[in-house]
Amino acid sequence: MTQQKPEAGHDKLSDTAEEKVNVMYDMTLKWAQQLEQSRIIEYAELLYHPWSLIWRNVLAGMARGVGIAIGFTFFAATIIYILQILGALNLPIIGDYIADIVRIVQRQLELKTF
């Protein structure tokens, strides 16, 4: 009895088809993992609850507003402090200009009593 050998071309076709299936499986698996990491399901569920979405956005907006107010306060206080130090140095032209700015700011702060 002679044993028949499979054709060489048939082997190559099955190998390439198997490789393509493996590549597609790997790509699908990576895509599923990326979707899971991006939490797109949680976002989709949030779209079905609009009041929850609105509430979260209101809280986020208030937090940003408070953060901006605090940051601007520290920034303005630092600038005024530096200007006062430069004004105390009595630099010829710059010192007078800075002293005027400091006086204007202090006058504005005194006028606004809350």
Backbone hydrogen bonds in HBPLUS format (Angstrom, degrees):
<---DONOR---> <-ACCEPTOR-->    atom                        ^
c    i                          cat <-CA-CA->   ^        H-A-AA   ^      H-
h    n   atom  resd res      DA  || num        DHA   H-A  angle D-A-AA Bond
n    s   type  num  typ     dist DA aas  dist angle  dist       angle   num
A0011-ASP N   A0007-GLU O   3.30 MM   4  6.64 153.9  2.37 149.4 155.2     1
A0012-LYS N   A0008-ALA O   3.30 MM   4  6.57 159.1  2.34 147.7 152.5     2
A0013-LEU N   A0009-GLY O   3.11 MM   4  6.35 153.8  2.18 144.9 151.6     3
A0014-SER N   A0010-HIS O   3.17 MM   4  6.40 161.6  2.21 148.5 152.5     4
A0015-ASP N   A0011-ASP O   2.99 MM   4  6.19 154.6  2.06 148.5 156.1     5
A0016-THR N   A0012-LYS O   2.96 MM   4  6.14 164.7  1.98 151.4 154.8     6
A0017-ALA N   A0013-LEU O   3.01 MM   4  6.11 157.7  2.06 146.1 152.6     7
A0018-GLU N   A0014-SER O   2.94 MM   4  6.00 154.1  2.01 140.4 147.8     8
A0019-GLU N   A0015-ASP O   2.87 MM   4  6.08 153.0  1.94 146.2 154.1     9
A0020-LYS N   A0016-THR O   2.91 MM   4  6.10 155.9  1.97 144.8 151.1    10
A0021-VAL N   A0017-ALA O   3.00 MM   4  6.24 155.2  2.06 145.4 151.8    11
A0022-ASN N   A0018-GLU O   2.96 MM   4  6.21 156.4  2.02 145.7 152.2    12
A0023-VAL N   A0019-GLU O   2.86 MM   4  6.11 157.1  1.91 150.5 156.9    13
A0024-MET N   A0020-LYS O   2.89 MM   4  6.08 162.4  1.92 149.1 154.0    14
A0025-TYR N   A0021-VAL O   2.88 MM   4  6.06 155.1  1.94 146.3 153.5    15
A0026-ASP N   A0022-ASN O   2.94 MM   4  6.16 160.9  1.97 148.4 153.1    16
A0027-MET N   A0023-VAL O   2.93 MM   4  6.16 161.6  1.97 151.8 156.9    17
A0028-THR N   A0024-MET O   2.90 MM   4  6.05 159.5  1.94 148.5 154.2    18
A0029-LEU N   A0025-TYR O   2.90 MM   4  6.06 157.1  1.95 148.7 155.3    19
A0030-LYS N   A0026-ASP O   2.95 MM   4  6.17 159.8  1.99 149.3 154.3    20
A0031-TRP N   A0027-MET O   2.95 MM   4  6.13 158.5  2.00 146.8 153.0    21
A0032-ALA N   A0028-THR O   2.93 MM   4  6.13 159.4  1.97 148.5 153.9    22
A0033-GLN N   A0029-LEU O   3.00 MM   4  6.22 155.5  2.06 146.0 152.7    23
A0034-GLN N   A0030-LYS O   2.91 MM   4  6.16 155.1  1.98 148.7 155.5    24
A0035-LEU N   A0031-TRP O   2.95 MM   4  6.20 157.5  2.00 149.6 155.6    25
A0036-GLU N   A0032-ALA O   3.00 MM   4  6.17 153.8  2.07 143.6 150.9    26
A0037-GLN N   A0033-GLN O   2.93 MM   4  6.15 151.1  2.01 144.9 152.7    27
A0038-SER N   A0034-GLN O   2.97 MM   4  6.16 143.8  2.11 143.5 153.0    28
A0039-ARG N   A0036-GLU O   3.33 MM   3  5.35 157.4  2.38 100.1 106.7    29
A0043-TYR N   A0039-ARG O   3.27 MM   4  6.65 153.8  2.34 145.4 152.6    30
A0044-ALA N   A0040-ILE O   2.94 MM   4  6.16 156.1  2.00 145.3 151.5    31
A0045-GLU N   A0041-ILE O   2.95 MM   4  6.22 155.6  2.01 149.0 155.5    32
A0046-LEU N   A0042-GLU O   2.97 MM   4  6.15 144.5  2.10 139.2 149.0    33
A0047-LEU N   A0043-TYR O   3.15 MM   4  6.48 138.4  2.33 143.1 153.2    34
A0047-LEU N   A0044-ALA O   3.22 MM   3  5.24 130.0  2.49  94.3 106.8    35
A0048-TYR N   A0045-GLU O   3.15 MM   3  5.40 142.0  2.31 101.4 111.7    36
A0049-HIS N   A0046-LEU O   3.10 MM   3  5.26 155.6  2.16 104.6 112.2    37
A0052-SER N   A0049-HIS O   3.18 MM   3  5.55 126.5  2.48 107.4 119.9    38
A0053-LEU N   A0049-HIS O   3.24 MM   4  6.60 154.5  2.31 148.8 156.3    39
A0054-ILE N   A0050-PRO O   2.85 MM   4  6.12 157.6  1.90 151.0 156.9    40
A0055-TRP N   A0051-TRP O   2.92 MM   4  6.04 164.2  1.95 145.9 150.2    41
A0056-ARG N   A0052-SER O   3.02 MM   4  6.20 161.4  2.05 146.7 151.4    42
A0057-ASN N   A0053-LEU O   3.05 MM   4  6.25 155.0  2.11 145.2 152.1    43
A0058-VAL N   A0054-ILE O   2.89 MM   4  6.16 150.9  1.98 151.6 160.0    44
A0059-LEU N   A0055-TRP O   3.01 MM   4  6.28 166.0  2.03 153.1 156.2    45
A0060-ALA N   A0056-ARG O   2.92 MM   4  6.10 157.1  1.97 145.1 152.0    46
A0061-GLY N   A0057-ASN O   2.90 MM   4  6.03 153.7  1.97 142.5 149.5    47
A0062-MET N   A0058-VAL O   2.95 MM   4  6.22 156.8  2.01 151.0 157.1    48
A0063-ALA N   A0059-LEU O   2.96 MM   4  6.16 159.2  2.00 148.7 154.5    49
A0064-ARG N   A0060-ALA O   2.96 MM   4  6.20 155.6  2.02 145.6 152.2    50
A0065-GLY N   A0061-GLY O   2.94 MM   4  6.16 158.4  1.99 146.0 152.0    51
A0066-VAL N   A0062-MET O   2.94 MM   4  6.17 163.6  1.96 153.6 157.2    52
A0067-GLY N   A0063-ALA O   2.95 MM   4  6.07 159.1  1.99 145.5 152.0    53
A0068-ILE N   A0064-ARG O   2.84 MM   4  6.07 156.6  1.90 151.5 157.5    54
A0069-ALA N   A0065-GLY O   2.99 MM   4  6.18 160.8  2.03 147.5 152.7    55
A0070-ILE N   A0066-VAL O   2.94 MM   4  6.15 165.7  1.96 153.6 157.2    56
A0071-GLY N   A0067-GLY O   2.90 MM   4  5.98 162.6  1.93 145.9 151.7    57
A0072-PHE N   A0068-ILE O   2.85 MM   4  5.98 161.9  1.88 151.2 155.9    58
A0073-THR N   A0069-ALA O   2.99 MM   4  6.11 152.5  2.06 143.3 151.0    59
A0074-PHE N   A0070-ILE O   3.04 MM   4  6.33 165.0  2.06 155.0 157.5    60
A0075-PHE N   A0071-GLY O   2.95 MM   4  6.13 158.8  2.00 147.1 153.7    61
A0076-ALA N   A0072-PHE O   2.81 MM   4  5.93 168.3  1.82 152.8 155.8    62
A0077-ALA N   A0073-THR O   2.91 MM   4  6.02 161.6  1.94 149.2 154.9    63
A0078-THR N   A0074-PHE O   2.96 MM   4  6.08 154.5  2.03 144.1 150.8    64
A0079-ILE N   A0075-PHE O   3.00 MM   4  6.26 160.2  2.04 150.4 155.7    65
A0080-ILE N   A0076-ALA O   2.92 MM   4  6.12 165.0  1.94 153.0 157.0    66
A0081-TYR N   A0077-ALA O   2.92 MM   4  6.05 156.4  1.98 144.2 151.1    67
A0082-ILE N   A0078-THR O   2.95 MM   4  6.17 161.0  1.98 149.9 154.7    68
A0083-LEU N   A0079-ILE O   2.86 MM   4  6.08 158.6  1.91 150.1 156.7    69
A0084-GLN N   A0080-ILE O   2.89 MM   4  6.11 150.4  1.98 146.9 154.5    70
A0085-ILE N   A0081-TYR O   3.05 MM   4  6.34 156.1  2.11 147.0 153.2    71
A0086-LEU N   A0082-ILE O   2.90 MM   4  6.18 161.2  1.93 151.9 157.1    72
A0087-GLY N   A0083-LEU O   2.79 MM   4  5.95 147.1  1.90 141.9 151.7    73
A0088-ALA N   A0084-GLN O   2.96 MM   4  6.16 142.9  2.10 142.5 151.5    74
A0089-LEU N   A0086-LEU O   3.22 MM   3  5.26 144.0  2.35  96.4 106.7    75
A0090-ASN N   A0087-GLY O   3.31 MM   3  5.67 162.6  2.34 108.1 113.2    76
A0095-GLY N   A0091-LEU O   2.97 MM   4  4.47 132.1  2.20 108.8 121.1    77
A0097-TYR N   A0093-ILE O   3.27 MM   4  6.51 164.9  2.30 150.1 154.3    78
A0098-ILE N   A0094-ILE O   2.89 MM   4  6.04 165.1  1.91 156.0 160.1    79
A0099-ALA N   A0095-GLY O   2.88 MM   4  5.95 154.9  1.94 143.6 151.4    80
A0100-ASP N   A0096-ASP O   3.00 MM   4  6.21 153.3  2.07 145.1 151.5    81
A0101-ILE N   A0097-TYR O   3.12 MM   4  6.44 156.7  2.18 144.9 151.0    82
A0102-VAL N   A0098-ILE O   2.91 MM   4  6.18 161.5  1.95 154.4 159.2    83
A0103-ARG N   A0099-ALA O   2.92 MM   4  6.12 159.3  1.96 148.4 154.1    84
A0104-ILE N   A0100-ASP O   2.96 MM   4  6.17 160.2  2.00 150.3 155.5    85
A0105-VAL N   A0101-ILE O   2.99 MM   4  6.24 163.6  2.02 151.6 155.8    86
A0106-GLN N   A0102-VAL O   2.90 MM   4  6.07 164.1  1.92 152.0 156.7    87
A0107-ARG N   A0103-ARG O   2.88 MM   4  5.99 155.8  1.94 147.6 154.5    88
A0108-GLN N   A0104-ILE O   2.99 MM   4  6.21 156.6  2.04 147.4 153.6    89
A0109-LEU N   A0105-VAL O   2.94 MM   4  6.21 151.6  2.03 147.3 155.4    90
A0110-GLU N   A0106-GLN O   2.96 MM   4  6.18 146.9  2.07 144.1 152.8    91
A0111-LEU N   A0107-ARG O   3.03 MM   4  6.25 147.4  2.14 145.7 154.1    92
A0112-LYS N   A0108-GLN O   3.23 MM   4  6.39 147.8  2.33 142.7 149.7    93
